[in-house]
Amino acid sequence: MTTDVRVLRQNEWGDWYGNLFRAFAGAEESAEERALSKELTDFGRSLGAWDEKVCVGTAGAYRFHLTVPGGASVPTAGITMVSVAATHRRRGVLTSMMRRQLDDIRDWGESLAVLTASEPAIYGRFGYGVGTLQLRAEIDTSRVQLSVPPGTDDVRLRYAAPADALDACEAVYARLVPGRPGMLARQPGWERVALLDPPGERDGASALQCVVAERDGEITGYARFRTRLGWGVTGHNGTVTLSELAALDPATDAALWRFLFGIDLTTTLTVRGRPVDEAWQHLVSDIRRCGPQLRDALYVRLVDVGAALQARTYQAPVDVVFEVTDAFCPWNEGRWRLMGDAKGASCARTTDAADLALSVRELGSAYLGGVSLTALAAAGRVRELRQGALAEASLAFGSAVAPWLPHGF
Ligand SMILES: CC(=O)SCCNC(=O)CCNC(=O)[C@H](O)C(C)(C)COP(=O)(O)OP(=O)(O)OC[C@H]1O[C@@H](n2cnc3c(N)ncnc32)[C@H](O)[C@@H]1OP(=O)(O)O
């Protein structure tokens, strides 16, 4: 079988999207959702795999800017919309698309590619490593109390229609982006994704609700959520499901969480995709009754090792030589000397002896500071060739704020 992998044309979008939609066995989507998906498709950066006239594969690469440790906003390919028709699976169609895509990203001069995986087993072979984790929890708000910091009572909350509050919420989001590695600067149109609220997908829950927080006359945070009422033999047992929460200061953050904990007739607060170091975990009386769980989130691929490593800063001085293997993108292979600190970094090829040996996948995992090189070495995935180099590099790569991807794509 030969499949032809090529850039998507405007008139092919229906077949292309149909292949993707079927691969994810999706329920019928709303017209609004479909229109937004099309609007966000970047045709010049999307690939289709064709078996004669039939679309059998899809892949896209959004044009994103990713915050890296130190706060720089780095042009990054956001890999998305990956599918292969079940009739053509396991014959190398995905591999052909990944080949073409990574070559293209390199030509576009983007040093990083990131994605969220439908299944963790798929992307390691193409050099992607898990770079961020996310937290989910099912909080028993009938039993767990929240103690809040001083100033929380100064925060005023009010309901707002999600669309009416959009600009104010976006302004809060934009202020948070530089402060946390893994966050994505908002690209045009993406603000509307969070407001999609097709009634057919609510599964018995309310329409999307929004509460904004104000302090000293300024909007300092917001929460978007749904409620779902329920009644058992002993009374109400409704659920609050958080979609999004952002706060510019600890008091606002605590005020929003206190509000979510306290909505009448609800006894469970469900949160997904939250930062692993989020403050609420330190405000609750009983973390066990919050049922916290970790899950893999953003996978990171260094497309250009030298450019990527020098795009971020390092929280402690570092001078190490990496021996990098990269079977899928051999242009990265070889020795790289990284010198850096909290102000900046340089990374260039060297013939000096190597201090640490690892594959590009481990570099991707460590890149945003969420997975330590020491932990990867303990798993046998990083080898220390100069004593002390592992501790030095591991400390330098860390991040004081846990990296976090705020939304899927
Ligand atoms: C960023 C995103 O969009 S994530 C979304 C990914 N898409 C989906 O999950 C939709 C449903 N699944 C699919 O469409 C397809 O099964 C895909 C895209 C995951 C795989 O496509 P295929 O064309 O079958 O992959 P391909 O034949 O190139 O496989 C390459 C290798 O990956 C392995 N592989 C492929 N899919 C999987 C998987 N789901 N789990 C484990 N291994 C896998 C293959 O076995 C093969 O291994 P080998 O090189 O050792 O022989």
The ligand as an ORCA input file, in Angstrom:
! r2SCAN-3c Opt
* xyz 0 1
  C      -1.686     14.580     19.325
  C      -2.923     13.771     19.042
  O      -3.707     14.144     18.222
  S      -3.158     12.307     19.880
  C      -4.384     11.420     19.005
  C      -3.896     10.141     18.379
  N      -5.012      9.544     17.650
  C      -5.819      8.582     18.164
  O      -5.628      8.070     19.254
  C      -6.995      8.167     17.309
  C      -7.133      6.645     17.208
  N      -5.867      5.980     16.767
  C      -5.334      6.191     15.554
  O      -5.818      6.983     14.763
  C      -4.101      5.387     15.167
  O      -4.173      4.116     15.798
  C      -2.753      6.055     15.560
  C      -2.666      7.430     14.926
  C      -2.619      6.183     17.065
  C      -1.607      5.169     15.065
  O      -1.535      5.185     13.646
  P      -0.838      4.001     12.816
  O      -0.766      4.439     11.392
  O      -1.513      2.734     13.106
  O       0.629      3.988     13.420
  P       1.938      3.348     12.726
  O       1.535      2.170     11.881
  O       2.734      4.407     12.027
  O       2.701      2.860     14.016
  C       4.036      3.180     14.308
  C       4.445      2.436     15.550
  O       3.658      2.887     16.649
  C       2.983      1.782     17.277
  N       1.665      2.258     17.690
  C       0.772      2.918     16.933
  N      -0.318      3.208     17.657
  C      -0.107      2.731     18.882
  C      -0.879      2.721     20.065
  N      -2.102      3.259     20.100
  N      -0.351      2.150     21.176
  C       0.889      1.588     21.137
  N       1.661      1.571     20.017
  C       1.171      2.132     18.914
  C       2.882      0.748     16.175
  O       2.723     -0.553     16.701
  C       4.191      0.928     15.456
  O       5.223      0.283     16.232
  P       6.537     -0.328     15.574
  O       7.248      0.838     14.934
  O       7.275     -0.898     16.725
  O       6.063     -1.306     14.564
*
